[in-house]
Structures are given as C-alpha cells and as structure tokens.
Amino acid sequence: MGKVWKSYRDVDEVISAIQKILEVKGELPNPLVNSIRKTLETSKKGLVQYFYIQLTEKCPEALKYF
C-alpha cells in the first residue's frame, strides 16, 4: 500500500486486508490508514471511486478512517 493502484484487483486486495484487520483488531492502525490515504491521492479517479464503493458495500465501518 502507499503506491498507485493500477487495477481493480489492487483495490480488492486492500479492501480484503482492511476487512481482516478490522475483524482481528477492531480498528485500523494509523500507518496503514496514512498509507492508503496517500494512495488515494495518487491513484486514478476511477479506482478511488471503486475503493469507496467497495468499502461502503463490504466494510462500511471502515469509512470513518478515509
């Protein structure tokens, strides 16, 4: 994470990781949140939009971090 997403698969992998971390820890660590925020700033708008759609559908409790 912390890089430019190049495909929907990259986003799917991040969403999956977010889900697993929230399941185990109940919160997202700040370094991870900061890394994803940086990625959101540099990735294509379509992939950023896809990220938010998937996050809303699969893990809405994580929206507060982003």
One Martini backbone bead per residue (centre of mass of N, CA, C, O) as a GRO file, in nm:
protein
   66
    1MET     BB    1   0.104   0.031   0.005
    2GLY     BB    2   0.149   0.358  -0.104
    3LYS     BB    3   0.054   0.329  -0.395
    4VAL     BB    4  -0.040   0.285  -0.708
    5TRP     BB    5  -0.320   0.195  -0.849
    6LYS     BB    6  -0.380  -0.034  -1.141
    7SER     BB    7  -0.630  -0.203  -1.019
    8TYR     BB    8  -0.896  -0.365  -0.892
    9ARG     BB    9  -0.727  -0.575  -0.745
   10ASP     BB   10  -0.577  -0.385  -0.560
   11VAL     BB   11  -0.829  -0.292  -0.413
   12ASP     BB   12  -0.934  -0.567  -0.318
   13GLU     BB   13  -0.688  -0.625  -0.135
   14VAL     BB   14  -0.734  -0.387   0.057
   15ILE     BB   15  -1.017  -0.458   0.149
   16SER     BB   16  -0.944  -0.732   0.267
   17ALA     BB   17  -0.743  -0.625   0.476
   18ILE     BB   18  -0.935  -0.443   0.628
   19GLN     BB   19  -1.129  -0.662   0.718
   20LYS     BB   20  -0.926  -0.837   0.878
   21ILE     BB   21  -0.824  -0.623   1.075
   22LEU     BB   22  -1.099  -0.553   1.201
   23GLU     BB   23  -1.164  -0.836   1.303
   24VAL     BB   24  -0.910  -0.857   1.495
   25LYS     BB   25  -0.872  -0.540   1.615
   26GLY     BB   26  -1.115  -0.310   1.553
   27GLU     BB   27  -0.881  -0.153   1.394
   28LEU     BB   28  -0.682   0.086   1.235
   29PRO     BB   29  -0.374   0.160   1.167
   30ASN     BB   30  -0.219   0.451   1.101
   31PRO     BB   31  -0.014   0.363   0.880
   32LEU     BB   32  -0.229   0.244   0.695
   33VAL     BB   33  -0.409   0.488   0.657
   34ASN     BB   34  -0.190   0.675   0.543
   35SER     BB   35  -0.120   0.501   0.299
   36ILE     BB   36  -0.400   0.501   0.168
   37ARG     BB   37  -0.431   0.806   0.142
   38LYS     BB   38  -0.194   0.839  -0.054
   39THR     BB   39  -0.312   0.655  -0.270
   40LEU     BB   40  -0.570   0.822  -0.320
   41GLU     BB   41  -0.408   1.076  -0.430
   42THR     BB   42  -0.256   0.897  -0.685
   43SER     BB   43  -0.495   0.770  -0.805
   44LYS     BB   44  -0.731   0.693  -0.999
   45LYS     BB   45  -1.052   0.789  -0.991
   46GLY     BB   46  -1.183   0.511  -1.051
   47LEU     BB   47  -1.036   0.361  -0.815
   48VAL     BB   48  -1.134   0.539  -0.588
   49GLN     BB   49  -1.430   0.490  -0.631
   50TYR     BB   50  -1.416   0.184  -0.599
   51PHE     BB   51  -1.319   0.185  -0.311
   52TYR     BB   52  -1.574   0.322  -0.188
   53ILE     BB   53  -1.779   0.118  -0.284
   54GLN     BB   54  -1.653  -0.135  -0.151
   55LEU     BB   55  -1.641  -0.027   0.137
   56THR     BB   56  -1.945   0.020   0.168
   57GLU     BB   57  -2.028  -0.281   0.112
   58LYS     BB   58  -1.796  -0.451   0.296
   59CYS     BB   59  -1.683  -0.190   0.510
   60PRO     BB   60  -1.835   0.066   0.654
   61GLU     BB   61  -1.668   0.102   0.927
   62ALA     BB   62  -1.409   0.226   0.756
   63LEU     BB   63  -1.490   0.513   0.651
   64LYS     BB   64  -1.385   0.695   0.891
   65TYR     BB   65  -1.076   0.679   0.786
   66PHE     BB   66  -1.153   0.821   0.473
   0.00000   0.00000   0.00000
